[in-house]
Amino acid sequence: MWDWFAEHVVELAGWLLTVVATVVGWVTEHRGSRRRDAERREDIGTLEGQVAALRDQAASLQEANELAARALRRDTEDSHVEWAVGWDEDRCSLVLTNTGRDVAHDVAVVVNAVLPGSGGRFHRAVTSVGDVPDGGSVAVPVPEAVEDRKRVNGMLAGNPMGRYMMVMQGARWRCRFDVDVMWKTDEGFPRVRHLDHAVS
């Protein structure tokens, strides 16, 4: 048997060396594999973070595009609403008429006036009326203005200097109204128009 070992010692040594090298290779490969797995997990985490950031950017860009498109629609919408303002003596009201060709939706009117005969007392009237079609009107009652005019004209007519001022200088009651009309277009975009109107 020793003869057999002597004859095959080189082969046995080669086989033993192969087994040891294989085991060492497996161990080394296993350690390297765990290290590479950890690196891959780290890379996957980094990539997932980048994907999430790209999704956030895409969502932000989508939102920005929608806002820009909405602003463009708002600015280029062909909505034609114009307002004419007048005074209706019988109703003691400021009357606003939609002289445009489109409907004004959810109309609200704010009228501000300083009444000269009341020591400069400020008057504010707010009216919400809903939709006003083309050619339609909104009446904002301001009865305080009529009472104020009667008071001022009565004071002027009641004394000689006041009568002189009325006849010679055209002095009489004057009130200036600042009017803000707010409405929405057919697309739902808000619009505001500021108007001035004087009544004497």
MODELLER restraints for C-alpha pairs under 7 A, 6 or more apart:
rsr = mdl.restraints
at = mdl.atoms
rsr.add(forms.Gaussian(group=physical.xy_distance, feature=features.Distance(at['CA:74:A'], at['CA:189:A']), mean=6.24, stdev=0.5))
rsr.add(forms.Gaussian(group=physical.xy_distance, feature=features.Distance(at['CA:79:A'], at['CA:102:A']), mean=6.35, stdev=0.5))
rsr.add(forms.Gaussian(group=physical.xy_distance, feature=features.Distance(at['CA:79:A'], at['CA:185:A']), mean=6.41, stdev=0.5))
rsr.add(forms.Gaussian(group=physical.xy_distance, feature=features.Distance(at['CA:80:A'], at['CA:100:A']), mean=5.28, stdev=0.5))
rsr.add(forms.Gaussian(group=physical.xy_distance, feature=features.Distance(at['CA:80:A'], at['CA:101:A']), mean=5.71, stdev=0.5))
rsr.add(forms.Gaussian(group=physical.xy_distance, feature=features.Distance(at['CA:80:A'], at['CA:102:A']), mean=5.45, stdev=0.5))
rsr.add(forms.Gaussian(group=physical.xy_distance, feature=features.Distance(at['CA:81:A'], at['CA:98:A']), mean=6.32, stdev=0.5))
rsr.add(forms.Gaussian(group=physical.xy_distance, feature=features.Distance(at['CA:81:A'], at['CA:99:A']), mean=6.72, stdev=0.5))
rsr.add(forms.Gaussian(group=physical.xy_distance, feature=features.Distance(at['CA:81:A'], at['CA:100:A']), mean=4.22, stdev=0.5))
rsr.add(forms.Gaussian(group=physical.xy_distance, feature=features.Distance(at['CA:81:A'], at['CA:101:A']), mean=6.37, stdev=0.5))
rsr.add(forms.Gaussian(group=physical.xy_distance, feature=features.Distance(at['CA:81:A'], at['CA:102:A']), mean=5.67, stdev=0.5))
rsr.add(forms.Gaussian(group=physical.xy_distance, feature=features.Distance(at['CA:81:A'], at['CA:104:A']), mean=6.57, stdev=0.5))
rsr.add(forms.Gaussian(group=physical.xy_distance, feature=features.Distance(at['CA:82:A'], at['CA:98:A']), mean=5.60, stdev=0.5))
rsr.add(forms.Gaussian(group=physical.xy_distance, feature=features.Distance(at['CA:82:A'], at['CA:99:A']), mean=5.20, stdev=0.5))
rsr.add(forms.Gaussian(group=physical.xy_distance, feature=features.Distance(at['CA:82:A'], at['CA:100:A']), mean=4.75, stdev=0.5))
rsr.add(forms.Gaussian(group=physical.xy_distance, feature=features.Distance(at['CA:83:A'], at['CA:96:A']), mean=6.20, stdev=0.5))
rsr.add(forms.Gaussian(group=physical.xy_distance, feature=features.Distance(at['CA:83:A'], at['CA:97:A']), mean=5.47, stdev=0.5))
rsr.add(forms.Gaussian(group=physical.xy_distance, feature=features.Distance(at['CA:83:A'], at['CA:98:A']), mean=4.84, stdev=0.5))
rsr.add(forms.Gaussian(group=physical.xy_distance, feature=features.Distance(at['CA:83:A'], at['CA:99:A']), mean=5.68, stdev=0.5))
rsr.add(forms.Gaussian(group=physical.xy_distance, feature=features.Distance(at['CA:84:A'], at['CA:96:A']), mean=5.57, stdev=0.5))
rsr.add(forms.Gaussian(group=physical.xy_distance, feature=features.Distance(at['CA:84:A'], at['CA:97:A']), mean=5.19, stdev=0.5))
rsr.add(forms.Gaussian(group=physical.xy_distance, feature=features.Distance(at['CA:84:A'], at['CA:98:A']), mean=6.69, stdev=0.5))
rsr.add(forms.Gaussian(group=physical.xy_distance, feature=features.Distance(at['CA:84:A'], at['CA:99:A']), mean=6.58, stdev=0.5))
rsr.add(forms.Gaussian(group=physical.xy_distance, feature=features.Distance(at['CA:85:A'], at['CA:95:A']), mean=5.66, stdev=0.5))
rsr.add(forms.Gaussian(group=physical.xy_distance, feature=features.Distance(at['CA:85:A'], at['CA:96:A']), mean=4.52, stdev=0.5))
rsr.add(forms.Gaussian(group=physical.xy_distance, feature=features.Distance(at['CA:85:A'], at['CA:97:A']), mean=6.47, stdev=0.5))
rsr.add(forms.Gaussian(group=physical.xy_distance, feature=features.Distance(at['CA:85:A'], at['CA:197:A']), mean=6.88, stdev=0.5))
rsr.add(forms.Gaussian(group=physical.xy_distance, feature=features.Distance(at['CA:86:A'], at['CA:94:A']), mean=5.87, stdev=0.5))
rsr.add(forms.Gaussian(group=physical.xy_distance, feature=features.Distance(at['CA:86:A'], at['CA:95:A']), mean=5.19, stdev=0.5))
rsr.add(forms.Gaussian(group=physical.xy_distance, feature=features.Distance(at['CA:86:A'], at['CA:96:A']), mean=6.52, stdev=0.5))
rsr.add(forms.Gaussian(group=physical.xy_distance, feature=features.Distance(at['CA:87:A'], at['CA:93:A']), mean=6.02, stdev=0.5))
rsr.add(forms.Gaussian(group=physical.xy_distance, feature=features.Distance(at['CA:87:A'], at['CA:94:A']), mean=4.70, stdev=0.5))
rsr.add(forms.Gaussian(group=physical.xy_distance, feature=features.Distance(at['CA:87:A'], at['CA:95:A']), mean=5.84, stdev=0.5))
rsr.add(forms.Gaussian(group=physical.xy_distance, feature=features.Distance(at['CA:88:A'], at['CA:94:A']), mean=6.18, stdev=0.5))
rsr.add(forms.Gaussian(group=physical.xy_distance, feature=features.Distance(at['CA:88:A'], at['CA:95:A']), mean=6.56, stdev=0.5))
rsr.add(forms.Gaussian(group=physical.xy_distance, feature=features.Distance(at['CA:92:A'], at['CA:141:A']), mean=5.85, stdev=0.5))
rsr.add(forms.Gaussian(group=physical.xy_distance, feature=features.Distance(at['CA:92:A'], at['CA:142:A']), mean=5.73, stdev=0.5))
rsr.add(forms.Gaussian(group=physical.xy_distance, feature=features.Distance(at['CA:92:A'], at['CA:143:A']), mean=5.14, stdev=0.5))
rsr.add(forms.Gaussian(group=physical.xy_distance, feature=features.Distance(at['CA:92:A'], at['CA:146:A']), mean=6.52, stdev=0.5))
rsr.add(forms.Gaussian(group=physical.xy_distance, feature=features.Distance(at['CA:93:A'], at['CA:139:A']), mean=5.76, stdev=0.5))
rsr.add(forms.Gaussian(group=physical.xy_distance, feature=features.Distance(at['CA:93:A'], at['CA:140:A']), mean=5.13, stdev=0.5))
rsr.add(forms.Gaussian(group=physical.xy_distance, feature=features.Distance(at['CA:93:A'], at['CA:141:A']), mean=4.09, stdev=0.5))
rsr.add(forms.Gaussian(group=physical.xy_distance, feature=features.Distance(at['CA:93:A'], at['CA:142:A']), mean=5.25, stdev=0.5))
rsr.add(forms.Gaussian(group=physical.xy_distance, feature=features.Distance(at['CA:94:A'], at['CA:139:A']), mean=5.72, stdev=0.5))
rsr.add(forms.Gaussian(group=physical.xy_distance, feature=features.Distance(at['CA:94:A'], at['CA:140:A']), mean=5.13, stdev=0.5))
rsr.add(forms.Gaussian(group=physical.xy_distance, feature=features.Distance(at['CA:94:A'], at['CA:141:A']), mean=6.39, stdev=0.5))
rsr.add(forms.Gaussian(group=physical.xy_distance, feature=features.Distance(at['CA:94:A'], at['CA:142:A']), mean=6.94, stdev=0.5))
rsr.add(forms.Gaussian(group=physical.xy_distance, feature=features.Distance(at['CA:95:A'], at['CA:137:A']), mean=6.57, stdev=0.5))
rsr.add(forms.Gaussian(group=physical.xy_distance, feature=features.Distance(at['CA:95:A'], at['CA:138:A']), mean=5.60, stdev=0.5))
rsr.add(forms.Gaussian(group=physical.xy_distance, feature=features.Distance(at['CA:95:A'], at['CA:139:A']), mean=4.42, stdev=0.5))
rsr.add(forms.Gaussian(group=physical.xy_distance, feature=features.Distance(at['CA:95:A'], at['CA:140:A']), mean=6.27, stdev=0.5))
rsr.add(forms.Gaussian(group=physical.xy_distance, feature=features.Distance(at['CA:96:A'], at['CA:137:A']), mean=5.44, stdev=0.5))
rsr.add(forms.Gaussian(group=physical.xy_distance, feature=features.Distance(at['CA:96:A'], at['CA:138:A']), mean=5.12, stdev=0.5))
rsr.add(forms.Gaussian(group=physical.xy_distance, feature=features.Distance(at['CA:96:A'], at['CA:139:A']), mean=6.43, stdev=0.5))
rsr.add(forms.Gaussian(group=physical.xy_distance, feature=features.Distance(at['CA:97:A'], at['CA:135:A']), mean=6.30, stdev=0.5))
rsr.add(forms.Gaussian(group=physical.xy_distance, feature=features.Distance(at['CA:97:A'], at['CA:136:A']), mean=5.71, stdev=0.5))
rsr.add(forms.Gaussian(group=physical.xy_distance, feature=features.Distance(at['CA:97:A'], at['CA:137:A']), mean=4.19, stdev=0.5))
rsr.add(forms.Gaussian(group=physical.xy_distance, feature=features.Distance(at['CA:97:A'], at['CA:138:A']), mean=6.39, stdev=0.5))
rsr.add(forms.Gaussian(group=physical.xy_distance, feature=features.Distance(at['CA:98:A'], at['CA:132:A']), mean=6.97, stdev=0.5))
rsr.add(forms.Gaussian(group=physical.xy_distance, feature=features.Distance(at['CA:98:A'], at['CA:133:A']), mean=6.95, stdev=0.5))
rsr.add(forms.Gaussian(group=physical.xy_distance, feature=features.Distance(at['CA:98:A'], at['CA:134:A']), mean=5.32, stdev=0.5))
rsr.add(forms.Gaussian(group=physical.xy_distance, feature=features.Distance(at['CA:98:A'], at['CA:135:A']), mean=5.21, stdev=0.5))
rsr.add(forms.Gaussian(group=physical.xy_distance, feature=features.Distance(at['CA:98:A'], at['CA:136:A']), mean=5.58, stdev=0.5))
rsr.add(forms.Gaussian(group=physical.xy_distance, feature=features.Distance(at['CA:98:A'], at['CA:137:A']), mean=6.20, stdev=0.5))
rsr.add(forms.Gaussian(group=physical.xy_distance, feature=features.Distance(at['CA:99:A'], at['CA:134:A']), mean=6.04, stdev=0.5))
rsr.add(forms.Gaussian(group=physical.xy_distance, feature=features.Distance(at['CA:99:A'], at['CA:135:A']), mean=5.49, stdev=0.5))
rsr.add(forms.Gaussian(group=physical.xy_distance, feature=features.Distance(at['CA:100:A'], at['CA:134:A']), mean=5.64, stdev=0.5))
rsr.add(forms.Gaussian(group=physical.xy_distance, feature=features.Distance(at['CA:101:A'], at['CA:134:A']), mean=5.17, stdev=0.5))
rsr.add(forms.Gaussian(group=physical.xy_distance, feature=features.Distance(at['CA:102:A'], at['CA:133:A']), mean=6.63, stdev=0.5))
rsr.add(forms.Gaussian(group=physical.xy_distance, feature=features.Distance(at['CA:102:A'], at['CA:134:A']), mean=5.46, stdev=0.5))
rsr.add(forms.Gaussian(group=physical.xy_distance, feature=features.Distance(at['CA:103:A'], at['CA:131:A']), mean=6.79, stdev=0.5))
rsr.add(forms.Gaussian(group=physical.xy_distance, feature=features.Distance(at['CA:103:A'], at['CA:132:A']), mean=5.75, stdev=0.5))
rsr.add(forms.Gaussian(group=physical.xy_distance, feature=features.Distance(at['CA:103:A'], at['CA:133:A']), mean=4.27, stdev=0.5))
rsr.add(forms.Gaussian(group=physical.xy_distance, feature=features.Distance(at['CA:103:A'], at['CA:134:A']), mean=5.51, stdev=0.5))
rsr.add(forms.Gaussian(group=physical.xy_distance, feature=features.Distance(at['CA:104:A'], at['CA:131:A']), mean=5.59, stdev=0.5))
rsr.add(forms.Gaussian(group=physical.xy_distance, feature=features.Distance(at['CA:104:A'], at['CA:132:A']), mean=5.16, stdev=0.5))
rsr.add(forms.Gaussian(group=physical.xy_distance, feature=features.Distance(at['CA:104:A'], at['CA:133:A']), mean=6.26, stdev=0.5))
rsr.add(forms.Gaussian(group=physical.xy_distance, feature=features.Distance(at['CA:104:A'], at['CA:183:A']), mean=5.76, stdev=0.5))
rsr.add(forms.Gaussian(group=physical.xy_distance, feature=features.Distance(at['CA:104:A'], at['CA:184:A']), mean=6.05, stdev=0.5))
rsr.add(forms.Gaussian(group=physical.xy_distance, feature=features.Distance(at['CA:104:A'], at['CA:185:A']), mean=6.03, stdev=0.5))
rsr.add(forms.Gaussian(group=physical.xy_distance, feature=features.Distance(at['CA:105:A'], at['CA:130:A']), mean=6.06, stdev=0.5))
rsr.add(forms.Gaussian(group=physical.xy_distance, feature=features.Distance(at['CA:105:A'], at['CA:131:A']), mean=4.24, stdev=0.5))
rsr.add(forms.Gaussian(group=physical.xy_distance, feature=features.Distance(at['CA:105:A'], at['CA:132:A']), mean=6.44, stdev=0.5))
rsr.add(forms.Gaussian(group=physical.xy_distance, feature=features.Distance(at['CA:105:A'], at['CA:183:A']), mean=5.50, stdev=0.5))
rsr.add(forms.Gaussian(group=physical.xy_distance, feature=features.Distance(at['CA:105:A'], at['CA:184:A']), mean=4.90, stdev=0.5))
rsr.add(forms.Gaussian(group=physical.xy_distance, feature=features.Distance(at['CA:105:A'], at['CA:185:A']), mean=6.19, stdev=0.5))
rsr.add(forms.Gaussian(group=physical.xy_distance, feature=features.Distance(at['CA:106:A'], at['CA:129:A']), mean=6.79, stdev=0.5))
rsr.add(forms.Gaussian(group=physical.xy_distance, feature=features.Distance(at['CA:106:A'], at['CA:130:A']), mean=4.14, stdev=0.5))
rsr.add(forms.Gaussian(group=physical.xy_distance, feature=features.Distance(at['CA:106:A'], at['CA:131:A']), mean=5.23, stdev=0.5))
rsr.add(forms.Gaussian(group=physical.xy_distance, feature=features.Distance(at['CA:106:A'], at['CA:183:A']), mean=5.40, stdev=0.5))
rsr.add(forms.Gaussian(group=physical.xy_distance, feature=features.Distance(at['CA:106:A'], at['CA:184:A']), mean=6.10, stdev=0.5))
rsr.add(forms.Gaussian(group=physical.xy_distance, feature=features.Distance(at['CA:107:A'], at['CA:128:A']), mean=5.92, stdev=0.5))
rsr.add(forms.Gaussian(group=physical.xy_distance, feature=features.Distance(at['CA:107:A'], at['CA:129:A']), mean=5.62, stdev=0.5))
rsr.add(forms.Gaussian(group=physical.xy_distance, feature=features.Distance(at['CA:107:A'], at['CA:130:A']), mean=5.16, stdev=0.5))
rsr.add(forms.Gaussian(group=physical.xy_distance, feature=features.Distance(at['CA:107:A'], at['CA:131:A']), mean=5.97, stdev=0.5))
rsr.add(forms.Gaussian(group=physical.xy_distance, feature=features.Distance(at['CA:107:A'], at['CA:132:A']), mean=6.97, stdev=0.5))
rsr.add(forms.Gaussian(group=physical.xy_distance, feature=features.Distance(at['CA:107:A'], at['CA:182:A']), mean=5.64, stdev=0.5))
rsr.add(forms.Gaussian(group=physical.xy_distance, feature=features.Distance(at['CA:107:A'], at['CA:183:A']), mean=4.40, stdev=0.5))
rsr.add(forms.Gaussian(group=physical.xy_distance, feature=features.Distance(at['CA:108:A'], at['CA:127:A']), mean=5.63, stdev=0.5))
rsr.add(forms.Gaussian(group=physical.xy_distance, feature=features.Distance(at['CA:108:A'], at['CA:128:A']), mean=4.19, stdev=0.5))
rsr.add(forms.Gaussian(group=physical.xy_distance, feature=features.Distance(at['CA:108:A'], at['CA:129:A']), mean=6.24, stdev=0.5))
rsr.add(forms.Gaussian(group=physical.xy_distance, feature=features.Distance(at['CA:108:A'], at['CA:181:A']), mean=6.00, stdev=0.5))
rsr.add(forms.Gaussian(group=physical.xy_distance, feature=features.Distance(at['CA:108:A'], at['CA:182:A']), mean=5.22, stdev=0.5))
rsr.add(forms.Gaussian(group=physical.xy_distance, feature=features.Distance(at['CA:108:A'], at['CA:183:A']), mean=6.44, stdev=0.5))
rsr.add(forms.Gaussian(group=physical.xy_distance, feature=features.Distance(at['CA:109:A'], at['CA:126:A']), mean=5.67, stdev=0.5))
rsr.add(forms.Gaussian(group=physical.xy_distance, feature=features.Distance(at['CA:109:A'], at['CA:127:A']), mean=5.14, stdev=0.5))
rsr.add(forms.Gaussian(group=physical.xy_distance, feature=features.Distance(at['CA:109:A'], at['CA:128:A']), mean=6.32, stdev=0.5))
rsr.add(forms.Gaussian(group=physical.xy_distance, feature=features.Distance(at['CA:109:A'], at['CA:180:A']), mean=5.80, stdev=0.5))
rsr.add(forms.Gaussian(group=physical.xy_distance, feature=features.Distance(at['CA:109:A'], at['CA:181:A']), mean=4.65, stdev=0.5))
rsr.add(forms.Gaussian(group=physical.xy_distance, feature=features.Distance(at['CA:109:A'], at['CA:182:A']), mean=6.30, stdev=0.5))
rsr.add(forms.Gaussian(group=physical.xy_distance, feature=features.Distance(at['CA:110:A'], at['CA:125:A']), mean=5.81, stdev=0.5))
rsr.add(forms.Gaussian(group=physical.xy_distance, feature=features.Distance(at['CA:110:A'], at['CA:126:A']), mean=4.52, stdev=0.5))
rsr.add(forms.Gaussian(group=physical.xy_distance, feature=features.Distance(at['CA:110:A'], at['CA:127:A']), mean=6.56, stdev=0.5))
rsr.add(forms.Gaussian(group=physical.xy_distance, feature=features.Distance(at['CA:110:A'], at['CA:179:A']), mean=5.77, stdev=0.5))
rsr.add(forms.Gaussian(group=physical.xy_distance, feature=features.Distance(at['CA:110:A'], at['CA:180:A']), mean=5.20, stdev=0.5))
rsr.add(forms.Gaussian(group=physical.xy_distance, feature=features.Distance(at['CA:110:A'], at['CA:181:A']), mean=6.59, stdev=0.5))
rsr.add(forms.Gaussian(group=physical.xy_distance, feature=features.Distance(at['CA:111:A'], at['CA:124:A']), mean=5.56, stdev=0.5))
rsr.add(forms.Gaussian(group=physical.xy_distance, feature=features.Distance(at['CA:111:A'], at['CA:125:A']), mean=5.06, stdev=0.5))
rsr.add(forms.Gaussian(group=physical.xy_distance, feature=features.Distance(at['CA:111:A'], at['CA:126:A']), mean=6.34, stdev=0.5))
rsr.add(forms.Gaussian(group=physical.xy_distance, feature=features.Distance(at['CA:111:A'], at['CA:177:A']), mean=6.51, stdev=0.5))
rsr.add(forms.Gaussian(group=physical.xy_distance, feature=features.Distance(at['CA:111:A'], at['CA:178:A']), mean=5.80, stdev=0.5))
rsr.add(forms.Gaussian(group=physical.xy_distance, feature=features.Distance(at['CA:111:A'], at['CA:179:A']), mean=4.61, stdev=0.5))
rsr.add(forms.Gaussian(group=physical.xy_distance, feature=features.Distance(at['CA:111:A'], at['CA:180:A']), mean=6.57, stdev=0.5))
rsr.add(forms.Gaussian(group=physical.xy_distance, feature=features.Distance(at['CA:112:A'], at['CA:123:A']), mean=5.79, stdev=0.5))
rsr.add(forms.Gaussian(group=physical.xy_distance, feature=features.Distance(at['CA:112:A'], at['CA:124:A']), mean=4.58, stdev=0.5))
rsr.add(forms.Gaussian(group=physical.xy_distance, feature=features.Distance(at['CA:112:A'], at['CA:125:A']), mean=6.63, stdev=0.5))
rsr.add(forms.Gaussian(group=physical.xy_distance, feature=features.Distance(at['CA:112:A'], at['CA:177:A']), mean=5.71, stdev=0.5))
rsr.add(forms.Gaussian(group=physical.xy_distance, feature=features.Distance(at['CA:112:A'], at['CA:178:A']), mean=5.12, stdev=0.5))
rsr.add(forms.Gaussian(group=physical.xy_distance, feature=features.Distance(at['CA:112:A'], at['CA:179:A']), mean=6.41, stdev=0.5))
rsr.add(forms.Gaussian(group=physical.xy_distance, feature=features.Distance(at['CA:113:A'], at['CA:122:A']), mean=5.84, stdev=0.5))
rsr.add(forms.Gaussian(group=physical.xy_distance, feature=features.Distance(at['CA:113:A'], at['CA:123:A']), mean=5.14, stdev=0.5))
rsr.add(forms.Gaussian(group=physical.xy_distance, feature=features.Distance(at['CA:113:A'], at['CA:124:A']), mean=6.43, stdev=0.5))
rsr.add(forms.Gaussian(group=physical.xy_distance, feature=features.Distance(at['CA:113:A'], at['CA:176:A']), mean=6.08, stdev=0.5))
rsr.add(forms.Gaussian(group=physical.xy_distance, feature=features.Distance(at['CA:113:A'], at['CA:177:A']), mean=4.76, stdev=0.5))
rsr.add(forms.Gaussian(group=physical.xy_distance, feature=features.Distance(at['CA:113:A'], at['CA:178:A']), mean=6.37, stdev=0.5))
rsr.add(forms.Gaussian(group=physical.xy_distance, feature=features.Distance(at['CA:114:A'], at['CA:120:A']), mean=5.53, stdev=0.5))
rsr.add(forms.Gaussian(group=physical.xy_distance, feature=features.Distance(at['CA:114:A'], at['CA:121:A']), mean=5.70, stdev=0.5))
rsr.add(forms.Gaussian(group=physical.xy_distance, feature=features.Distance(at['CA:114:A'], at['CA:122:A']), mean=4.46, stdev=0.5))
rsr.add(forms.Gaussian(group=physical.xy_distance, feature=features.Distance(at['CA:114:A'], at['CA:123:A']), mean=6.05, stdev=0.5))
rsr.add(forms.Gaussian(group=physical.xy_distance, feature=features.Distance(at['CA:114:A'], at['CA:175:A']), mean=6.84, stdev=0.5))
rsr.add(forms.Gaussian(group=physical.xy_distance, feature=features.Distance(at['CA:115:A'], at['CA:121:A']), mean=5.51, stdev=0.5))
rsr.add(forms.Gaussian(group=physical.xy_distance, feature=features.Distance(at['CA:115:A'], at['CA:122:A']), mean=6.25, stdev=0.5))
rsr.add(forms.Gaussian(group=physical.xy_distance, feature=features.Distance(at['CA:115:A'], at['CA:145:A']), mean=6.59, stdev=0.5))
rsr.add(forms.Gaussian(group=physical.xy_distance, feature=features.Distance(at['CA:115:A'], at['CA:148:A']), mean=6.47, stdev=0.5))
rsr.add(forms.Gaussian(group=physical.xy_distance, feature=features.Distance(at['CA:115:A'], at['CA:175:A']), mean=6.28, stdev=0.5))
rsr.add(forms.Gaussian(group=physical.xy_distance, feature=features.Distance(at['CA:116:A'], at['CA:175:A']), mean=6.96, stdev=0.5))
rsr.add(forms.Gaussian(group=physical.xy_distance, feature=features.Distance(at['CA:117:A'], at['CA:148:A']), mean=5.31, stdev=0.5))
rsr.add(forms.Gaussian(group=physical.xy_distance, feature=features.Distance(at['CA:117:A'], at['CA:149:A']), mean=6.96, stdev=0.5))
rsr.add(forms.Gaussian(group=physical.xy_distance, feature=features.Distance(at['CA:117:A'], at['CA:151:A']), mean=6.35, stdev=0.5))
rsr.add(forms.Gaussian(group=physical.xy_distance, feature=features.Distance(at['CA:117:A'], at['CA:152:A']), mean=5.17, stdev=0.5))
rsr.add(forms.Gaussian(group=physical.xy_distance, feature=features.Distance(at['CA:118:A'], at['CA:148:A']), mean=6.58, stdev=0.5))
rsr.add(forms.Gaussian(group=physical.xy_distance, feature=features.Distance(at['CA:127:A'], at['CA:140:A']), mean=6.42, stdev=0.5))
rsr.add(forms.Gaussian(group=physical.xy_distance, feature=features.Distance(at['CA:149:A'], at['CA:173:A']), mean=5.55, stdev=0.5))
rsr.add(forms.Gaussian(group=physical.xy_distance, feature=features.Distance(at['CA:152:A'], at['CA:173:A']), mean=5.91, stdev=0.5))
rsr.add(forms.Gaussian(group=physical.xy_distance, feature=features.Distance(at['CA:153:A'], at['CA:172:A']), mean=6.12, stdev=0.5))
rsr.add(forms.Gaussian(group=physical.xy_distance, feature=features.Distance(at['CA:153:A'], at['CA:173:A']), mean=6.16, stdev=0.5))
rsr.add(forms.Gaussian(group=physical.xy_distance, feature=features.Distance(at['CA:156:A'], at['CA:162:A']), mean=3.96, stdev=0.5))
rsr.add(forms.Gaussian(group=physical.xy_distance, feature=features.Distance(at['CA:156:A'], at['CA:163:A']), mean=5.85, stdev=0.5))
rsr.add(forms.Gaussian(group=physical.xy_distance, feature=features.Distance(at['CA:157:A'], at['CA:163:A']), mean=4.97, stdev=0.5))
rsr.add(forms.Gaussian(group=physical.xy_distance, feature=features.Distance(at['CA:165:A'], at['CA:171:A']), mean=5.30, stdev=0.5))
rsr.add(forms.Gaussian(group=physical.xy_distance, feature=features.Distance(at['CA:166:A'], at['CA:172:A']), mean=6.09, stdev=0.5))
rsr.add(forms.Gaussian(group=physical.xy_distance, feature=features.Distance(at['CA:173:A'], at['CA:200:A']), mean=5.56, stdev=0.5))
rsr.add(forms.Gaussian(group=physical.xy_distance, feature=features.Distance(at['CA:174:A'], at['CA:198:A']), mean=6.94, stdev=0.5))
rsr.add(forms.Gaussian(group=physical.xy_distance, feature=features.Distance(at['CA:174:A'], at['CA:199:A']), mean=5.73, stdev=0.5))
rsr.add(forms.Gaussian(group=physical.xy_distance, feature=features.Distance(at['CA:174:A'], at['CA:200:A']), mean=4.27, stdev=0.5))
rsr.add(forms.Gaussian(group=physical.xy_distance, feature=features.Distance(at['CA:175:A'], at['CA:198:A']), mean=5.65, stdev=0.5))
rsr.add(forms.Gaussian(group=physical.xy_distance, feature=features.Distance(at['CA:175:A'], at['CA:199:A']), mean=5.30, stdev=0.5))
rsr.add(forms.Gaussian(group=physical.xy_distance, feature=features.Distance(at['CA:175:A'], at['CA:200:A']), mean=6.30, stdev=0.5))
rsr.add(forms.Gaussian(group=physical.xy_distance, feature=features.Distance(at['CA:176:A'], at['CA:197:A']), mean=5.75, stdev=0.5))
rsr.add(forms.Gaussian(group=physical.xy_distance, feature=features.Distance(at['CA:176:A'], at['CA:198:A']), mean=4.27, stdev=0.5))
rsr.add(forms.Gaussian(group=physical.xy_distance, feature=features.Distance(at['CA:176:A'], at['CA:199:A']), mean=6.34, stdev=0.5))
rsr.add(forms.Gaussian(group=physical.xy_distance, feature=features.Distance(at['CA:177:A'], at['CA:196:A']), mean=5.72, stdev=0.5))
rsr.add(forms.Gaussian(group=physical.xy_distance, feature=features.Distance(at['CA:177:A'], at['CA:197:A']), mean=5.11, stdev=0.5))
rsr.add(forms.Gaussian(group=physical.xy_distance, feature=features.Distance(at['CA:177:A'], at['CA:198:A']), mean=6.02, stdev=0.5))
rsr.add(forms.Gaussian(group=physical.xy_distance, feature=features.Distance(at['CA:178:A'], at['CA:195:A']), mean=6.09, stdev=0.5))
rsr.add(forms.Gaussian(group=physical.xy_distance, feature=features.Distance(at['CA:178:A'], at['CA:196:A']), mean=4.84, stdev=0.5))
rsr.add(forms.Gaussian(group=physical.xy_distance, feature=features.Distance(at['CA:178:A'], at['CA:197:A']), mean=6.68, stdev=0.5))
rsr.add(forms.Gaussian(group=physical.xy_distance, feature=features.Distance(at['CA:179:A'], at['CA:194:A']), mean=5.69, stdev=0.5))
rsr.add(forms.Gaussian(group=physical.xy_distance, feature=features.Distance(at['CA:179:A'], at['CA:195:A']), mean=4.97, stdev=0.5))
rsr.add(forms.Gaussian(group=physical.xy_distance, feature=features.Distance(at['CA:179:A'], at['CA:196:A']), mean=6.01, stdev=0.5))
rsr.add(forms.Gaussian(group=physical.xy_distance, feature=features.Distance(at['CA:180:A'], at['CA:192:A']), mean=6.78, stdev=0.5))
rsr.add(forms.Gaussian(group=physical.xy_distance, feature=features.Distance(at['CA:180:A'], at['CA:193:A']), mean=5.75, stdev=0.5))
rsr.add(forms.Gaussian(group=physical.xy_distance, feature=features.Distance(at['CA:180:A'], at['CA:194:A']), mean=4.58, stdev=0.5))
rsr.add(forms.Gaussian(group=physical.xy_distance, feature=features.Distance(at['CA:180:A'], at['CA:195:A']), mean=6.33, stdev=0.5))
rsr.add(forms.Gaussian(group=physical.xy_distance, feature=features.Distance(at['CA:181:A'], at['CA:192:A']), mean=5.59, stdev=0.5))
rsr.add(forms.Gaussian(group=physical.xy_distance, feature=features.Distance(at['CA:181:A'], at['CA:193:A']), mean=5.22, stdev=0.5))
rsr.add(forms.Gaussian(group=physical.xy_distance, feature=features.Distance(at['CA:181:A'], at['CA:194:A']), mean=6.43, stdev=0.5))
rsr.add(forms.Gaussian(group=physical.xy_distance, feature=features.Distance(at['CA:182:A'], at['CA:191:A']), mean=5.73, stdev=0.5))
rsr.add(forms.Gaussian(group=physical.xy_distance, feature=features.Distance(at['CA:182:A'], at['CA:192:A']), mean=4.47, stdev=0.5))
rsr.add(forms.Gaussian(group=physical.xy_distance, feature=features.Distance(at['CA:182:A'], at['CA:193:A']), mean=6.59, stdev=0.5))
rsr.add(forms.Gaussian(group=physical.xy_distance, feature=features.Distance(at['CA:183:A'], at['CA:190:A']), mean=5.79, stdev=0.5))
rsr.add(forms.Gaussian(group=physical.xy_distance, feature=features.Distance(at['CA:183:A'], at['CA:191:A']), mean=5.40, stdev=0.5))
rsr.add(forms.Gaussian(group=physical.xy_distance, feature=features.Distance(at['CA:183:A'], at['CA:192:A']), mean=6.57, stdev=0.5))
rsr.add(forms.Gaussian(group=physical.xy_distance, feature=features.Distance(at['CA:184:A'], at['CA:190:A']), mean=4.37, stdev=0.5))
rsr.add(forms.Gaussian(group=physical.xy_distance, feature=features.Distance(at['CA:184:A'], at['CA:191:A']), mean=5.81, stdev=0.5))
